[in-house]
Every structure is written in C-alpha cells, then in structure tokens.
Amino acid sequence: MKKYTNILLLVASILVLSCEDDEGSGSDYSVNADYVGDWEQTYFAQFDGNACSGTPEYVDTVSAMIYALNDDGTVLISGTWFCDETNNTTEEMCQSTWGASGTTIRIGTAPLHSDLTVADTDEGLTMTSEREMMASSSPDEEMSPICQKSIFTKL
C-alpha cells in the first residue's frame, strides 16, 4: 500500500507544481512575512474513507519533505525522491509559487494548487493539508476513497 501511496503523492505533487502560471497564487493571496521560511513535514497519515479522522491506515513521521517559502513568493521543495536537492533550484517541478490569505497558505496556482491551514500550536507554527482522493492497493483492485493528512512545522 505504501508503494501506491507514494506514487499518488508523486503524481499529485507533479501536477500541482508543473501547472503553474505567471499569475502567482491568486489575487487574494500575497506573501506574509510571518510564513516565510522552511516548513518540514512532521506528520503524514492516510485514512480509509473520505474524511481524515479516526484511526489512520498508514502513518509516516520520518519524511524529510521541506517547503522553503521565500519572500519573493516562490517556493522550493526538497526532501522527496524526485526533489532530493536541498533548496532545489535546478528542477522546475520542484519549484512553484505561494501566497497567503489569512491563515491559508496556497502553494501553486488554480486549478491545481494545495491549500494548507496555518495554526499556532505549542510546537510553533504548523500548516496542515487534508486531501480526499480515490486510490487502490493494487492496479487490479477497485478504487476507493481515502484521505491524506500532512502537517508541516515551521523550522
């Protein structure tokens, strides 16, 4: 299952990052200086069904994915097998744009973007993403709904 989950994450990330345009992250989104910096993935869980609640089917707390949110509205992604260079500036699919509106950070541009919700916790600032999608354990199985939850902590 982990193999297929990683493939889904790769495809989703590539779609989000490679389908950007020159309009930034949208007219209602702008750079918020409080959010500039490195954000490390500190939690990932996959749940059966279309809600990220209950007991997760899979949990990963050791991933090293990092979003580097820059003050010029660009974001660099590192720590994944396809974006393994720190502050990756050579691979276009490891670069995107970002902006914030209130407590929402948007990475990428419409229609393919990721919205993450910022919260001030005891551990510091975190941003959380919950994605509902269809997946299967193998290519021969019927697709069923899953929800993936990621939490990033500002370093």
C-alpha positions as CSV (number, residue, x, y, z in Angstrom):
1,M,0.0,0.0,0.0
2,K,2.9,2.4,0.8
3,K,4.2,2.0,-2.7
4,Y,0.9,3.1,-4.3
5,T,0.5,5.9,-1.7
6,N,4.0,7.3,-2.6
7,I,3.1,7.1,-6.3
8,L,-0.1,9.0,-5.7
9,L,1.8,11.7,-3.7
10,L,4.3,12.0,-6.6
11,V,1.7,12.4,-9.2
12,A,-0.3,14.9,-7.1
13,S,2.9,16.9,-6.4
14,I,4.0,17.0,-10.0
15,L,0.5,18.1,-11.2
16,V,0.5,20.9,-8.6
17,L,4.0,22.1,-9.3
18,S,4.1,21.8,-13.0
19,C,0.8,23.5,-13.8
20,E,1.6,27.0,-12.5
21,D,1.3,30.2,-14.5
22,D,2.6,33.7,-14.1
23,E,-0.3,34.9,-12.0
24,G,1.2,33.8,-8.7
25,S,-1.1,32.1,-6.2
26,G,-4.1,34.3,-6.9
27,S,-5.2,37.9,-6.5
28,D,-6.4,37.4,-2.9
29,Y,-3.1,35.8,-1.9
30,S,0.2,37.6,-1.1
31,V,3.4,36.9,0.8
32,N,3.0,37.0,4.5
33,A,6.4,37.6,6.2
34,D,5.4,35.5,9.2
35,Y,5.2,32.5,7.0
36,V,8.5,33.0,5.1
37,G,11.0,30.2,5.9
38,D,11.4,26.5,5.9
39,W,8.5,24.1,6.7
40,E,9.3,20.5,7.4
41,Q,6.8,17.7,7.1
42,T,6.4,16.3,10.6
43,Y,3.4,14.1,10.1
44,F,1.6,12.2,7.3
45,A,-1.3,9.9,7.7
46,Q,-3.6,8.1,5.3
47,F,-7.2,7.2,6.3
48,D,-9.7,4.9,4.7
49,G,-12.8,6.9,3.6
50,N,-13.2,10.5,2.6
51,A,-12.5,12.1,6.0
52,C,-9.2,12.5,7.7
53,S,-10.5,11.2,11.1
54,G,-10.4,8.1,13.1
55,T,-7.5,5.6,13.1
56,P,-5.2,6.1,10.2
57,E,-4.4,3.1,7.9
58,Y,-0.8,4.4,7.5
59,V,1.3,6.9,9.4
60,D,4.7,8.4,8.5
61,T,6.5,10.7,10.9
62,V,10.0,10.4,9.4
63,S,9.6,12.0,6.0
64,A,12.0,14.9,5.3
65,M,10.0,16.9,2.8
66,I,10.6,20.6,3.1
67,Y,8.8,23.6,1.6
68,A,11.1,26.6,1.5
69,L,8.7,29.6,1.3
70,N,10.6,32.6,0.0
71,D,9.9,36.3,0.5
72,D,9.6,36.8,-3.3
73,G,6.6,34.4,-3.5
74,T,8.5,31.4,-4.7
75,V,8.6,28.0,-3.0
76,L,11.3,25.4,-3.4
77,I,10.6,21.7,-2.5
78,S,13.2,19.3,-1.2
79,G,13.4,16.0,0.7
80,T,11.5,13.8,-1.7
81,W,13.0,11.3,-4.0
82,F,12.3,13.4,-7.1
83,C,13.3,16.7,-5.4
84,D,16.3,15.5,-3.3
85,E,18.5,18.6,-3.7
86,T,18.3,21.0,-0.8
87,N,16.6,24.2,-1.9
88,N,16.2,22.7,-5.3
89,T,16.8,25.3,-8.0
90,T,17.6,23.1,-10.9
91,E,14.4,21.0,-11.3
92,E,11.4,23.0,-12.5
93,M,8.9,20.5,-11.0
94,C,10.5,21.3,-7.5
95,Q,9.6,25.0,-7.8
96,S,6.4,26.8,-7.5
97,T,4.7,30.0,-6.1
98,W,3.0,30.6,-2.9
99,G,0.8,33.2,-1.2
100,A,-1.2,33.6,2.0
101,S,-4.7,34.9,2.7
102,G,-5.4,34.9,6.5
103,T,-4.5,31.5,7.9
104,T,-4.5,29.8,4.5
105,I,-1.2,29.2,2.5
106,R,-1.7,28.4,-1.1
107,I,1.1,26.6,-3.0
108,G,0.7,26.5,-6.7
109,T,-2.0,28.1,-8.9
110,A,-5.5,27.3,-9.8
111,P,-6.9,24.9,-10.7
112,L,-4.1,22.7,-9.3
113,H,-2.9,24.0,-6.0
114,S,-2.6,23.0,-2.4
115,D,-4.3,24.9,0.4
116,L,-2.8,24.5,3.8
117,T,-4.2,25.9,7.0
118,V,-1.8,27.6,9.4
119,A,-2.2,27.2,13.2
120,D,-0.1,28.5,16.1
121,T,0.5,25.4,18.3
122,D,2.7,24.6,21.3
123,E,5.3,23.3,18.8
124,G,5.2,26.7,16.9
125,L,3.5,27.4,13.6
126,T,2.1,24.4,11.7
127,M,0.4,24.2,8.3
128,T,-2.0,21.3,7.6
129,S,-3.3,19.8,4.4
130,E,-6.1,17.3,4.0
131,R,-6.6,15.7,0.6
132,E,-9.5,13.5,-0.4
133,M,-8.9,11.2,-3.4
134,M,-9.5,7.8,-4.9
135,A,-6.9,5.0,-4.6
136,S,-6.4,1.3,-4.6
137,S,-3.9,-1.2,-3.0
138,S,-3.1,-2.6,-6.4
139,P,-3.8,-1.9,-10.1
140,D,-6.3,-4.9,-10.1
141,E,-8.4,-3.6,-7.2
142,E,-11.4,-1.2,-7.4
143,M,-10.7,2.4,-6.4
144,S,-12.0,3.5,-3.0
145,P,-11.9,6.9,-1.2
146,I,-9.0,7.8,1.0
147,C,-7.9,11.0,2.8
148,Q,-4.3,12.0,3.3
149,K,-3.3,14.5,6.0
150,S,0.0,16.2,6.1
151,I,1.3,18.5,8.8
152,F,4.4,20.8,8.3
153,T,6.1,22.6,11.1
154,K,8.0,25.9,10.6
155,L,11.7,25.5,11.4
